[in-house]
Amino acid sequence: ESYSQEVVVLKKHEIKITGYYKLIRHPQYLGQIISDIGLGLALLSYAVLISVVVFELPLFIMRARLEEKILLKHFSEQYSTYKKKAGFFIPFVG
């Protein structure tokens, strides 16, 4: 009910600030990156590791920044306050 492949704010959307979201704003992307790095290590595949760093990481950063721009527009003060408390992908960083 909260997920969409498109970067949009749905009627039921609200800012979640509990659980992982208390520390980082985009735990889903961090989890995917860690999982894919783990896959590359498990397969001993430099191609997977390079793909994660060269393609996946920049794309996730771009998408997360786009999401944040939309969230700031929609939730303004509430999201601005939340951004100051939670890290981008890493707790307490950006």
Secondary structure, 3 states (H helix, E strand, C coil): CCCCCCCCCCCCCCCCCCHHHHCECCHHHHHHHHHHHHHHHHCCCHHHHHHHHHHHHHHHHHHHHHHHHHHHHHHHHHHHHHHHHCECCECCEC
